[in-house]
Each structure stands twice: as structure tokens, then as C-alpha cells.
Amino acid sequence: MSTRTFSCPSCGRLNRVPAGRVGQAPRCGRCQTALDVAGHPVVVDDDALARLIRSSPVPVLVDFWAPWCGPCRTVAPHLEALGKKHSGKLIIAKINVDEHKQTAGTLGVQSIPTLAVWSGGQLKVKEAGARTGPALEAFVAPYLR
């Protein structure tokens, strides 16, 4: 049976849920919080992002953004839609570069939005610029199973 992976909105733990149980309101195995199975992006800091990347069995798409950035706000609903479409098969994480600078600095992020995909704990691709719709889907497609 295939499984889906969801990040707990409360404690951040990754939870594997059998595909047949996704519609049964699954809860986090650690803290018992209801899991967000809709695929909404998770907001992370540098430490949470590092843990997520290191432990995720599914690809992680990271949006390096800031609240004042117009193109970042344009991309946001497209990330929501992508997360919904690939719920449990892709985790979308958002990191505010104004508040959490470490990862962005390490990766040399110089403009936002910058999108990056990690799979198997390894950085696969990182590119600056807003992507929406089919371009966003094409950006992650090579890493989805």
C-alpha cells in the first residue's frame, strides 16, 4: 500500500499515512494534532527546514520569500495549488528570509522569490524568479515519484 507524508502543523514531525487513510482525519503520531492533509505550505525557520530536508521521504520544495515582495505574493497561491495537487507526495516549505537568514545565506540566495527542491536530503535545483502554473509544475516534476 502506498503512503503519503505530512508535516505536523504543531510539532513539525513527519508522519507517513497510508493512502487509504488520508481521508480519515489522521493525527500526528507524536503530539496527536490533526494533520493538514490538504497540502498547505508549512512555514519553517532555519532549524526546522534543516530537519525537514534531512528526514523527508518525499521531495521538499522550498520558497525563499519575504512579506514585502510582490512576486513572492504572486507565487503564493500557485504554491498552495501545487501543494493541494501533490498532497502527501511533495512538501512545500516557506522560509521568510528577513527573519531566517542562515539557510538563504548558505545557499547564496540573492533575490526572492527563490525556489529550491531537495530530494533524499540533497539539493537538486535552486533558481531565482517567480514561477506560476505550468512553469511551477515543470520545476518540480522531475523530482516527483
N, C-alpha and C positions, 0 to 999 in steps of 0.2 A: 504494500500500500504506500502511495506517495505521501510525503509530509510537506507542510508549509511552515515557514519560520516567521515568528512575530516577535518584535521587541516590546517588552512590558513598558507601558507608559509611566509606571510608578517607579520600579526599581531598575529598569534597563536590561534585565535578564532576557536572553534569547530563549524562546520557547518553541519547540517543534510540536506541531499539531497535525494529526492525521487529516488528510484532505477531507475525509468524510465527516469529521467533527468540527470543521471550521464554522459551520452554521449553528452550532450548539452552544454558543456563548462560552468559549474556553477561557480558563483563568490561568494566571501565571503560577507556575509550579513553586516559586519561592514565596511570593507575597499574597497570592490569591486575588490580585486585582484583575478585573476583566480585561482581556486582551483586545487591542484595537485590531480587528481583522479586516478593516476597510482599506488598509494600506496607506494611511496618512503618514506624511513625513514625520520623523522623530527629530526633536530639537536636542542637540547634544553640545557638550563642551569638549575641550581637547582630550581629557582623560576618558570620557565616555566614548568618544569617537575611536580612540585607540583600542579600547576593549571591544567595541562593536566590530571593527575591522578584523581584529585578531581572531575573534571567535565565531564570526558569521559563516554558516554553511552555504549561504546564498550571496550573490553579489550585493555590494553596497554602493549606491550612487550618492555621492556627497555634493551638496550645493554649498559653496562658499559664498556668502551673501552678507548684506547689511540692510537695515531697515530703510535707510535714506536712498537706496539705489533703485532708480526707476526700472531698469532692465531686470533687476532681481525680482521686483514685484510683478513684472510681466511674466516671468518664468514660473512663479509660484503656483498658479492654478494648473499649469501643464504638468508640474511635478505631482500635484495632487491626483490628476487624472492618470498619470503613468503609474503611480503607486496603487491606485484602485485597480487598474487593469492587471497588474502583476502582483497583486497582494499575496504575500507569503512566499513569493519566488524572487523578490527583489526588495531590499530595504532602502528607503530613501532617507538620508540624514541631512539636516540643515545645521550649519555652524555659522554663527554670526561672527564675522572677522573683526568687528570692532570690540567685541567682548572677549573673544577667544582667539588670540593671535598666534599661538605656538605652532599648530599644525600648518596653518597658512604660511607662516614664515619658513618652516622647514621645507615645505614644498615649493617655495618661491612664488606663491600666488601674488601677482602684482596688480591684477584687475579683477573686478567682480561684475557679474557672476562668473565664477569658475566652477566647472563641473568635473568630478573625478570619479572613476569607478575602481573599486577594489574587488578582487575575487580571490578566494583562497588565501587571504591575508596579504596579497601582493597588489601594488598599484598597477593597473592595466592601462589606464589612459587618463590624461588630465588636459583639459582645454578651456581656455577663457572664452567667454561670449555667451550670449543668451541663445538658448535652443528651445524651440517650441514644437508641438505637434509631431509630425513625421520625422523631423530632424532630431528631436529628443529621443524618440523611439529607436531610430537608427543608431544613435550614440550608444545605447545600452544593449541593443540586440545581440551583438557578438558574445556577450557575457551571460546571457540568459540560457538556461537549460531547456 
